[in-house]
């Protein structure tokens, strides 16, 4: 009888296959992103090497960070979180994502710290019962908020998001009515999955979300042109806030630069 492949071995092999880098290169803190511009800017900021596989990754030994562009959508978010949970000594996962602002006070370029997300995405049900809320680690939220107060001079908005796998919801009046009725702050395609899988797999996780569009306002649905403008005007400040947040997480966990990683 053939040997059964262990879950931890399979997860680590998947990370190696998808990123084109050995598991010993992965650091204790991970930032997740959806777009190439973030990871390319990170490599430019730090001088760390960019590895292009199915997922693109930069492993920054000096800062003890791996940043992964895992693509878009709940299934990919579930895969990357599940696999990351099998990295020995992982301390935190921080999602730097974009979302559509629903609340009337939000504007493009604002930051949001999700306190929870409605699970309308189909993947998290494989990890938690449907009635369990998708929430981040409270202490990671605290670090995110303190950094954003310093960076922006004001307290960021926080509240309940909705994560959906329904890509064309902007044209569905019944779906929009649900969003408005439940006072949803913003909407995305991954956050509930990340929070739910992180909770199920015992990984501290949080998110710094950037409002990239205002889909319920006239002319507010994201276009090719508006998306390019968001990248040009807001990606750098978003990424730098993420870097500062992970630095604080390392301090809080008592990590010493250059001495806390595996494979050394």
N, C-alpha and C positions, 0 to 999 in steps of 0.2 A: 504494500500500500504506500502511495506517495505521501511524503510528509505534508502536513497542513501548514500553510503559510500563516505566521503569526500576524495579528493586526498591526503591531508596532513596526515589524519589518516591512510590511506592505506599505504603511504610511510613509516611512522614511524613503523607501524605494520610489514611491510616487513623487515625493518632493525632489529627489535627485533627477528623476526622469523629466519632470515638468520644468525644472529650472536649469538643468545642465550643470549643476554644481554638487559637490559631495556634501553629505549631511553634516560633516565636521565644520563646514564653512558657515553654517547657520548660527546666528548670534542669539543672545538671551532675550532681546527685545525685537519685536517685529512691527513694522509699519506696512499697512496694506493700502494700495491705491488701485485705481481703475484705468489710469491713462498714462501713456508713455511719457508725456511732458514732465510728470512728477519725478519719475525715476531717473530720467535723463538730467534733470536739474540737480537731483541729489548727487549723482555721480560728478557733475560739474562742480558743485559746492565742495565736496569732500575729497575728490581725487580718487575715490574708490572705483574698482573695476566693475563695469556693467556686463552681466552675463545674460545673453539672449537665448532662452529656450522657448518652450511653449508659453511659459510664464517668464517674464524678464525680472531679474533680481540683482540687487547690489548688496554685498556683504561688507559691512564697515566694521572692521575689527577694533579700530580706535574708539569708536563710540558705542560698540557692542550692539549694533543695529543691523538687521536685515530688512530691506524694503522690497516688497514684491508687488509687481503689477500682475494681478491674477485675472484680469479681464472684467467682464460685466455679468451680473445676474446672480440669483440665489444659489443655483447649483454649484457654480465656481466658488462662491463664498463658503458654502458648506464643505467642499473638498479641501480648500486651503486651511480652514480652521480645524477641521478634523485631523488633517495631517500634522499641522503645527503642534497639536496637543501632545504628540509623541516625541517632541524634541526635549531632550533631557535639560532640565534647568531653565525652561522658558519662564520669563518673568512677566511679560506683558505683550499684548497685541493692541495696536492703535490703528483704527481705520481713519484715513484721510479721504473722505468721500464727498461727493456732490449730491445735492438734493434740490427738489423743486419746492420753493417756499409757498405755503398755503396761507399762513397767518397774514392779516392785512398790514401789519406793522413791519414785516420783513422786506428787505430789499436785496437785490443781487449784490453779492460780496459780503453779506452778513455771515457770521459764524453761528452755528447751533450746536449745543451739547444735548444729545438725546437722553432723556431719562428712561425711555422705554420705546418700543415700536410694535405696532399691531402686526401680527403674523399672517399676512395675506400673500405668502410667497411659495408655499408648497414644499419647501425643503426641510424646515425646522421640525415638522411633525415627525420626522424620522428620529429625532433626538429627544424631544420633550412632548408630553401630552399637550393637546391644543389649548387647554385652559391655563397653562403655565405662561406667565408673561415673559416677553423677551426684554431683559434689562441688562445694562452694563454693570461692571464692577463699580460700586459707589466710590471707592477711594481713587480709582482712575478718573472718574468724573470730577472729583475735587481738584486733582492736579490739573486737568484740562481747564477748568474754570479759572484757577489762579493764574495760569499762564496767559489766558486770553484777556483777563483783566489788566495784566501788565502790558500786553502787546497792543491792546486797543483802547485802554483807558476807560472801559465800561464793562459791565457785567454782561456776558453773552446770554442770548435767549436759550431757554431749555424747556423741554416738554415732550409730548408724545408724538412720534412720527408714525408713518404707515409704510411698511415695506410690501411691495406688490410685485408679482410676476406679470402683471397686466400692462403691456407696453403702451397700448393706445388708449389708456383710460381717459385721457383729456377730452375725448369726444363722447363719453358715456355719461349722460346726465344722472342716471341712477347711482353710479359709482361716485360722482361728484357730490351728490346729496348726502351720501354716507360720510364722506370726508368732512363736509361742513357740519353735519349733525354731531359728529364726535370730536369736534374742535381739534382736528389734526394740525400740528404745527408745520410739518413738511412731509414730503414723500420721496421714497427712494426704492432701490431694488435689492439691497443687500443687508442693511443694518440688523433687522430682526433675525436673520439667519446667523450672522456673526455673533450676536449676543446670545442666542439660544444655544448654538453649538459650543460656544465658549463656556457657558454655564454648565452644560451637560458634561463637558470634558474637563472642567475645573481649570480653566485658563482665564486669568484676569484680562478683561478686554474693555475697551471704551472707544469713543469716536469723537473726532472733530469734524463736523460737517460744514461745508461751504454752500451757501445758497447760490445756485448757478442759473436759475430761471424762476419765473413766477407764472406758472402755467394757467392759473385761473384769471389772470388779468388780460386785458386786451393787448395783443401783440407780445404776450409774455412767454409763449411756448418757445422752447429752445430751438434755435436755428443754427445752421452751419456758421453763419456770421457771428451770432451772439455767443456761441460756444467758443469761438476763437478769441473773442474779446475777453471773456472770462479767464481763459488760460493766460492771456497776456497780462491782465491787470491784477489777478488774484492768486495765481498758483504759487508764486514765490512766498508771499506772506503766509499762505496756508501751510506750505512745507516747513518754513522756518518755525512756525508755531508748533508743528508736530515734533520737530527736532528738540525744541526747548522742553516740550512736555515729556518726551522720553528721557531727556537728561534729568529732569526732576524725579521721574519714576526710578531711575537708577540711584539717585541720591537717597530717596526714601527707602529703597530696598537694601541700602548699605553696600552697593556694588562699588568696587574700586576699578577705575579705568584701566583696561589692559590686563586685568587679572581674573575676570569673572567668566570667561567664555570656555566652551568645550573645545576639544581637539587641540589643546595646547600643551 
